[in-house]
Amino acid sequence: MRRLALLLVLCLAGCAWSAPVEIELVQYKPEAFRTFDALAAKFNATHTDIHLTISSPNEPITILKTRFIRENYPDIIGIGGDVNYSNFQDAELLADVSGYPGLAKIKKAYIDIIEGLEFVPTPGTFGVPYMANAAGILYNKDIFTEHGWTIPESWPEFIKLCETIQAAGVRPMYFGFKDTWTTLAPWNALAVDLAPADVCQQVNMGKTTFAKEYRETAEKIIQLLKYAEEGPFAYSYNDACTAFARGESAMFVIGNYAIPQILSVNPNLNIDSFVMPGSDDPNGQTLNSGVDIMFCVMESCPNKEAAYVVLDFLLDPENIQAYVDEQNSVPCQTGEFRLTPMLDGMRKYIDAGKMADYQDHHYPSEMAVDAQIQTYLLHGDIDAFLAKFDTDWVRYNRDIISKLQKYLATH
C-alpha cells in the first residue's frame, strides 16, 4: 500500500512537471478568427511544452478593458496601432519587448509608427507589429484601360483625371459617407501628404495648431465631393463597396481592408490601387499605412519566454504568408512576401517604407472626429470646423497634454 502511494505521488509529480505552459492570446480582429484558429491548431500540433489558446471575441476592446479592470490578464494581446494601444501602453500594462530577438525582423517604419503613438516618449518597445494595411485609392483597371487613363502623381493631375473621367460619362468616385467612419479614409489619405506625421504630438507640445496644419487637408477633401456619387451621405460603406464592385465608379477612396467585401459582390473585378496624390509635388506622395495588428506581451505574463516562442511561431514566414493570403494584408516583417496584386500600385511605397500612420489613430474616440468631418462636408464651414477641432482636442486630451508638459519640463 505504501509502495502504491509512493508511485502515485511520483506519477503526479511527473505529470505536473511535464504539463505544458499555457499561453492565452486575445486578438481584436473577429473577422480573422478562422485564420487564428488555424494558427493555434498548427502551433499546438508542433509544440508539446506550450499550449496556445487564441480568442477572437466580438467587442474585443470592451472585453479586454473589462478583464484589465478585474486584473484577469491574458498573456499576449493582438491589437491595432491606435489610441487603444496608446492607452494600454500609458497605463504600463504592456511589457517592454525590446529584448525580443524577433523585433529585429520588423521594418523600422512600423516600429516608428507604434512608438509615435506613445503619449509620452518611453524607453523601450511595447509591441511587435505583425500586419499593416494600406489606404488610398482602389481603381477599376478595366475601366482605366478602356479609356487609356493613367495614374496621377500629384494633386493637380488627380483633379484633372477626375474631370476627364466625369467628362467621359463615368462616375469618378464612390464614398459612402452615410457611415461617418468612411470620411476618415480620404481625410487620412490626404493628411499623410499635407500634415506632419506627428502633428498631434506637436499640438500637445504647444508648437502648432490643427487650424494651421489641417487647413489644406480640409480644403482638398471637400473638393472631392464634386466627383462623388450623387448624395454621398445617403449611401453606406456597404452600398459603396457594392457600387464599386458593379462598375458604377472608376475609383473608391478606401483601404485594402475593403477588398474582401468588394470581391464578395464581384469576384472577377480587376482591381489595382495607388496612393492618394494629395501633394502638389509629384515627389511628395506618402503611403497611408498603419499597423493593423500587433502583438503585445502583457507585463503580468508569468512566462515571457514561452510568449516569445509563440511570437516566433507567428512570425515564421510561412505563417505570415498564410495570413497575408487569407486577409489581403501587408506584412510588417522584412522579407520576400507575395502580396495581393491589387496592391501592386502601392508596392514601391511598401518596399521603400515610405509611409505614414493614419492620423485618426491618434484621435480619442470621444472626440468623434469622423462625425465632425461629416458635418464639415455637409455644411462647408472650414473655419468653424478647424476651430472646433482645436477646442475639442484640448477638451478631450487635457490630461495627456498636462502629462506631456510635465515630461518636457524635466527632459
C-alpha positions as CSV (number, residue, x, y, z in Angstrom):
1,M,0.0,0.0,0.0
2,R,2.9,2.4,0.9
3,R,4.6,1.5,-2.4
4,L,1.4,2.2,-4.3
5,A,1.1,5.6,-2.6
6,L,4.7,6.4,-3.4
7,L,4.2,5.5,-7.1
8,L,1.1,7.7,-7.2
9,V,3.0,10.7,-5.8
10,L,5.8,10.2,-8.3
11,C,3.4,9.9,-11.1
12,L,1.6,13.1,-10.1
13,A,4.9,14.9,-9.7
14,G,6.0,13.8,-13.1
15,C,2.7,14.8,-14.7
16,A,2.9,18.2,-13.1
17,W,6.4,18.7,-14.3
18,S,5.6,17.8,-17.9
19,A,2.3,19.8,-18.1
20,P,2.6,22.3,-21.0
21,V,2.8,26.0,-20.2
22,E,-0.5,27.7,-21.0
23,I,-0.3,30.9,-23.1
24,E,-3.5,32.8,-23.9
25,L,-3.6,35.3,-26.8
26,V,-6.7,37.5,-27.2
27,Q,-6.8,39.2,-30.6
28,Y,-9.1,42.0,-31.7
29,K,-10.0,41.0,-35.3
30,P,-13.0,38.8,-35.2
31,E,-13.2,38.7,-39.0
32,A,-9.8,36.8,-38.9
33,F,-10.9,34.2,-36.3
34,R,-10.6,31.3,-38.8
35,T,-7.0,32.3,-39.6
36,F,-6.1,32.5,-36.0
37,D,-7.9,29.2,-35.1
38,A,-5.8,27.5,-37.8
39,L,-2.6,29.1,-36.5
40,A,-3.4,27.9,-32.9
41,A,-4.1,24.4,-34.1
42,K,-0.8,24.3,-36.1
43,F,1.1,25.6,-33.1
44,N,-0.3,23.0,-30.7
45,A,0.3,20.2,-33.1
46,T,4.0,21.1,-33.3
47,H,4.7,22.1,-29.7
48,T,4.3,19.8,-26.7
49,D,5.7,22.1,-24.0
50,I,3.4,25.1,-24.6
51,H,-0.3,25.1,-25.2
52,L,-1.7,28.1,-27.1
53,T,-5.2,29.4,-26.9
54,I,-6.3,32.2,-29.2
55,S,-9.5,34.0,-28.5
56,S,-11.2,36.2,-31.2
57,P,-14.2,37.8,-29.3
58,N,-16.7,40.2,-30.6
59,E,-16.4,43.6,-29.0
60,P,-12.7,42.7,-28.2
61,I,-11.6,46.0,-26.8
62,T,-14.5,46.2,-24.4
63,I,-13.8,42.7,-23.3
64,L,-10.1,43.5,-22.8
65,K,-10.8,46.6,-20.8
66,T,-13.2,44.7,-18.6
67,R,-10.6,42.0,-18.0
68,F,-8.0,44.6,-17.2
69,I,-10.2,46.1,-14.6
70,R,-10.6,42.7,-13.0
71,E,-6.8,42.1,-13.3
72,N,-7.6,39.0,-15.4
73,Y,-4.9,39.5,-17.9
74,P,-4.2,37.3,-21.0
75,D,-0.5,36.6,-21.8
76,I,-0.5,38.3,-25.2
77,I,-2.9,40.7,-26.9
78,G,-3.3,41.3,-30.6
79,I,-4.5,44.9,-31.1
80,G,-4.3,47.6,-33.7
81,G,-1.9,50.5,-33.7
82,D,-4.4,53.1,-32.5
83,V,-5.3,55.1,-29.4
84,N,-6.2,51.9,-27.5
85,Y,-2.6,50.8,-27.8
86,S,-1.6,54.3,-26.6
87,N,-3.9,54.0,-23.5
88,F,-2.7,50.5,-22.6
89,Q,1.0,51.5,-23.0
90,D,0.5,54.6,-20.9
91,A,-1.2,52.5,-18.2
92,E,2.0,50.4,-18.1
93,L,0.1,47.2,-18.9
94,L,2.5,46.1,-21.7
95,A,5.9,44.6,-21.3
96,D,9.0,46.1,-22.9
97,V,9.9,43.6,-25.7
98,S,12.9,45.5,-26.9
99,G,15.0,42.4,-25.9
100,Y,12.9,40.1,-28.1
101,P,15.2,38.9,-31.0
102,G,12.3,38.7,-33.5
103,L,11.9,42.5,-33.3
104,A,15.0,42.9,-35.5
105,K,13.0,41.4,-38.4
106,I,10.3,44.1,-38.2
107,K,10.5,47.1,-40.7
108,K,11.7,50.2,-38.9
109,A,8.9,52.2,-40.4
110,Y,6.3,50.2,-38.4
111,I,8.4,50.4,-35.2
112,D,8.5,54.1,-35.6
113,I,4.7,54.2,-36.1
114,I,3.9,52.5,-32.9
115,E,6.4,54.5,-31.0
116,G,4.8,57.6,-32.4
117,L,1.6,56.5,-30.7
118,E,3.1,57.0,-27.2
119,F,1.6,59.9,-25.3
120,V,4.9,60.5,-23.6
121,P,8.2,59.2,-25.1
122,T,9.1,56.0,-23.2
123,P,12.3,54.0,-23.4
124,G,11.7,50.5,-24.8
125,T,9.3,48.9,-27.4
126,F,5.9,47.6,-26.3
127,G,4.6,45.9,-29.4
128,V,5.6,43.6,-32.2
129,P,4.0,44.9,-35.4
130,Y,2.6,42.0,-37.4
131,M,0.3,43.1,-40.2
132,A,-0.3,46.5,-41.7
133,N,-3.0,47.9,-44.0
134,A,-2.6,50.3,-46.9
135,A,-5.1,53.0,-47.9
136,G,-5.5,55.3,-50.8
137,I,-7.5,54.7,-53.9
138,L,-8.7,51.4,-55.4
139,Y,-9.5,51.7,-59.1
140,N,-11.1,49.6,-61.7
141,K,-8.3,48.5,-64.1
142,D,-10.6,47.6,-66.9
143,I,-12.3,51.0,-67.0
144,F,-8.9,52.7,-66.8
145,T,-7.5,50.6,-69.6
146,E,-10.6,51.0,-71.8
147,H,-10.2,54.8,-71.7
148,G,-6.5,55.0,-71.6
149,W,-6.3,56.8,-68.3
150,T,-3.0,56.9,-66.4
151,I,-2.3,57.1,-62.7
152,P,-1.9,60.6,-61.4
153,E,1.2,61.6,-59.4
154,S,0.2,65.0,-58.0
155,W,-3.0,66.7,-56.8
156,P,-3.4,68.8,-60.0
157,E,-3.1,65.6,-62.1
158,F,-5.6,63.8,-59.9
159,I,-8.2,66.6,-60.2
160,K,-7.6,66.7,-64.0
161,L,-8.2,62.9,-64.1
162,C,-11.4,63.3,-62.1
163,E,-12.6,65.9,-64.6
164,T,-11.6,63.6,-67.5
165,I,-13.5,60.7,-66.1
166,Q,-16.6,62.8,-65.4
167,A,-16.5,64.2,-69.0
168,A,-16.5,60.6,-70.3
169,G,-19.8,59.9,-68.5
170,V,-18.3,57.8,-65.8
171,R,-18.6,58.5,-62.1
172,P,-15.1,59.2,-60.7
173,M,-15.5,58.0,-57.1
174,Y,-17.8,56.4,-54.6
175,F,-17.5,57.3,-50.8
176,G,-20.5,56.0,-48.8
177,F,-20.4,58.9,-46.2
178,K,-23.6,57.8,-44.5
179,D,-21.3,55.8,-42.2
180,T,-19.3,58.5,-40.5
181,W,-16.1,56.5,-40.3
182,T,-15.8,56.4,-44.0
183,T,-15.0,60.1,-44.0
184,L,-11.7,59.2,-42.4
185,A,-10.5,57.3,-45.5
186,P,-9.9,60.4,-47.7
187,W,-9.1,62.5,-44.7
188,N,-6.2,60.2,-43.6
189,A,-5.0,59.6,-47.1
190,L,-4.7,63.4,-47.8
191,A,-3.3,64.2,-44.4
192,V,-0.3,62.0,-44.7
193,D,0.9,64.2,-47.5
194,L,-0.2,67.5,-46.2
195,A,0.3,67.5,-42.4
196,P,3.2,66.4,-40.2
197,A,3.1,62.8,-39.2
198,D,3.5,63.8,-35.5
199,V,1.0,66.8,-35.7
200,C,-0.9,65.6,-32.7
201,Q,2.2,65.4,-30.6
202,Q,3.3,68.9,-31.8
203,V,-0.1,70.3,-30.9
204,N,0.1,68.7,-27.4
205,M,3.5,70.4,-27.0
206,G,2.0,73.7,-27.9
207,K,4.1,74.1,-31.1
208,T,1.3,74.4,-33.6
209,T,-2.5,74.2,-34.1
210,F,-4.8,72.0,-36.1
211,A,-6.3,75.1,-37.7
212,K,-2.9,75.7,-39.2
213,E,-1.8,72.1,-40.0
214,Y,-5.1,70.7,-41.3
215,R,-6.4,73.6,-43.4
216,E,-5.0,72.3,-46.7
217,T,-6.4,68.8,-45.9
218,A,-9.8,70.3,-45.2
219,E,-9.7,72.4,-48.4
220,K,-8.9,69.4,-50.6
221,I,-11.2,66.8,-49.1
222,I,-14.2,69.0,-49.7
223,Q,-13.2,69.3,-53.4
224,L,-13.7,65.6,-53.8
225,L,-17.5,65.9,-53.3
226,K,-17.8,67.2,-56.8
227,Y,-16.7,63.8,-58.1
228,A,-18.6,61.6,-55.7
229,E,-21.9,59.7,-56.1
230,E,-25.0,61.9,-56.0
231,G,-25.9,62.4,-52.4
232,P,-22.9,60.6,-50.8
233,F,-24.3,61.0,-47.3
234,A,-27.3,58.8,-48.3
235,Y,-25.1,55.8,-49.1
236,S,-23.4,53.5,-46.6
237,Y,-20.0,51.7,-46.8
238,N,-21.7,48.5,-47.9
239,D,-23.5,50.5,-50.6
240,A,-20.2,52.0,-51.8
241,C,-18.5,48.6,-51.9
242,T,-21.3,47.1,-53.9
243,A,-21.5,50.0,-56.3
244,F,-17.8,49.9,-57.0
245,A,-17.9,46.1,-57.4
246,R,-20.6,46.6,-60.0
247,G,-18.5,49.1,-62.0
248,E,-20.6,52.1,-61.0
249,S,-17.5,54.2,-60.4
250,A,-13.9,54.2,-61.6
251,M,-12.4,54.7,-58.2
252,F,-13.1,54.1,-54.5
253,V,-11.2,56.0,-51.8
254,I,-10.6,53.3,-49.2
255,G,-8.1,50.8,-47.9
256,N,-7.1,47.2,-48.7
257,Y,-9.5,46.2,-45.9
258,A,-12.4,46.7,-48.3
259,I,-11.2,44.3,-50.9
260,P,-12.7,41.1,-49.5
261,Q,-16.2,42.7,-49.3
262,I,-15.9,44.1,-52.8
263,L,-14.8,40.8,-54.2
264,S,-17.7,39.0,-52.4
265,V,-20.0,41.0,-54.7
266,N,-17.9,40.6,-57.9
267,P,-15.1,38.1,-57.6
268,N,-13.9,38.9,-61.1
269,L,-13.4,42.6,-60.6
270,N,-10.0,43.7,-61.9
271,I,-8.7,46.0,-59.1
272,D,-5.5,47.8,-58.5
273,S,-4.5,50.7,-56.3
274,F,-2.5,53.9,-56.0
275,V,-1.7,56.3,-53.2
276,M,-3.8,59.4,-52.8
277,P,-1.8,62.1,-54.5
278,G,-2.6,64.8,-52.0
279,S,0.6,66.9,-52.6
280,D,1.0,69.3,-55.4
281,D,4.6,67.9,-55.7
282,P,4.8,64.6,-57.6
283,N,7.7,63.6,-55.2
284,G,5.6,64.5,-52.1
285,Q,3.4,61.5,-52.0
286,T,3.3,59.1,-49.0
287,L,1.5,55.8,-48.5
288,N,-1.2,55.9,-45.8
289,S,-0.3,52.8,-43.8
290,G,-0.8,51.8,-40.2
291,V,-0.3,48.8,-38.0
292,D,-3.4,46.7,-38.4
293,I,-2.5,44.2,-35.8
294,M,0.5,43.9,-33.4
295,F,1.2,41.5,-30.6
296,C,1.9,42.9,-27.1
297,V,3.1,40.7,-24.3
298,M,1.4,41.8,-21.1
299,E,3.6,42.9,-18.2
300,S,1.8,40.4,-16.0
301,C,2.7,37.4,-18.2
302,P,4.4,34.9,-15.9
303,N,6.3,33.2,-18.6
304,K,7.6,35.6,-21.2
305,E,10.0,33.1,-22.7
306,A,7.0,30.9,-23.7
307,A,5.3,34.0,-25.0
308,Y,8.3,34.7,-27.2
309,V,8.1,31.2,-28.6
310,V,4.6,31.9,-29.7
311,L,5.7,35.1,-31.3
312,D,8.5,33.3,-33.1
313,F,5.9,30.9,-34.5
314,L,3.6,33.7,-35.6
315,L,6.5,35.5,-37.3
316,D,7.5,32.4,-39.2
317,P,7.4,33.4,-42.9
318,E,5.2,30.5,-43.8
319,N,2.6,31.6,-41.2
320,I,2.9,35.2,-42.2
321,Q,2.3,34.3,-45.9
322,A,-0.8,32.3,-44.9
323,Y,-2.2,35.3,-43.0
324,V,-1.4,37.6,-45.9
325,D,-3.1,35.3,-48.4
326,E,-6.3,35.0,-46.3
327,Q,-6.6,38.6,-45.1
328,N,-5.1,40.6,-48.0
329,S,-2.7,42.2,-45.5
330,V,0.7,43.8,-45.7
331,P,3.3,42.1,-43.5
332,C,5.3,44.3,-41.2
333,Q,8.3,41.9,-41.3
334,T,11.1,42.2,-43.8
335,G,11.3,39.5,-46.4
336,E,10.0,38.5,-49.8
337,F,6.3,38.0,-49.3
338,R,3.6,37.6,-52.0
339,L,1.1,40.4,-51.7
340,T,-2.3,40.6,-53.5
341,P,-1.8,42.1,-57.0
342,M,-4.5,44.6,-56.0
343,L,-1.8,46.4,-54.1
344,D,0.7,46.5,-57.0
345,G,0.3,50.2,-57.4
346,M,1.4,50.8,-53.7
347,R,4.1,48.2,-53.7
348,K,7.0,50.6,-54.3
349,Y,6.0,52.6,-51.2
350,I,5.6,49.5,-49.1
351,D,9.0,48.2,-50.1
352,A,10.7,51.6,-49.6
353,G,9.0,52.1,-46.2
354,K,7.7,55.5,-47.5
355,M,4.6,55.6,-45.3
356,A,2.9,57.5,-42.5
357,D,0.3,56.4,-40.0
358,Y,-3.4,57.2,-40.1
359,Q,-4.0,60.5,-38.4
360,D,-7.1,59.1,-36.7
361,H,-5.1,56.5,-34.8
362,H,-4.1,59.4,-32.5
363,Y,-7.7,60.7,-32.0
364,P,-9.6,60.0,-28.9
365,S,-12.9,58.2,-29.7
366,E,-14.8,60.6,-27.5
367,M,-13.9,63.4,-29.9
368,A,-15.9,61.8,-32.8
369,V,-13.7,63.3,-35.4
370,D,-15.4,61.3,-38.2
371,A,-18.7,62.9,-37.3
372,Q,-17.0,66.3,-37.3
373,I,-15.6,65.7,-40.8
374,Q,-19.0,64.6,-42.0
375,T,-20.6,67.8,-40.6
376,Y,-18.0,69.9,-42.2
377,L,-18.5,68.2,-45.6
378,L,-22.2,68.7,-45.3
379,H,-22.0,72.4,-44.4
380,G,-18.6,73.6,-45.7
381,D,-17.7,76.0,-42.9
382,I,-13.9,75.3,-42.8
383,D,-13.1,77.9,-40.1
384,A,-15.8,76.6,-37.7
385,F,-14.6,73.0,-38.3
386,L,-11.0,73.8,-37.6
387,A,-11.8,75.9,-34.6
388,K,-13.9,73.2,-33.1
389,F,-11.1,70.7,-33.8
390,D,-8.7,72.7,-31.7
391,T,-11.2,73.4,-28.9
392,D,-12.3,69.8,-28.7
393,W,-8.8,68.5,-28.8
394,V,-7.9,70.3,-25.6
395,R,-11.1,69.3,-24.0
396,Y,-10.6,65.5,-24.6
397,N,-6.8,65.5,-24.3
398,R,-6.3,67.7,-21.3
399,D,-4.7,65.0,-19.1
400,I,-2.4,63.8,-21.9
401,I,-1.3,67.4,-22.6
402,S,-0.6,68.0,-19.0
403,K,1.4,64.8,-18.7
404,L,3.4,65.7,-21.8
405,Q,4.1,69.2,-20.5
406,K,5.4,67.8,-17.2
407,Y,7.6,65.3,-19.1
408,L,9.0,68.1,-21.3
409,A,9.7,70.2,-18.2
410,T,12.1,67.5,-16.9
411,H,13.5,66.3,-20.1
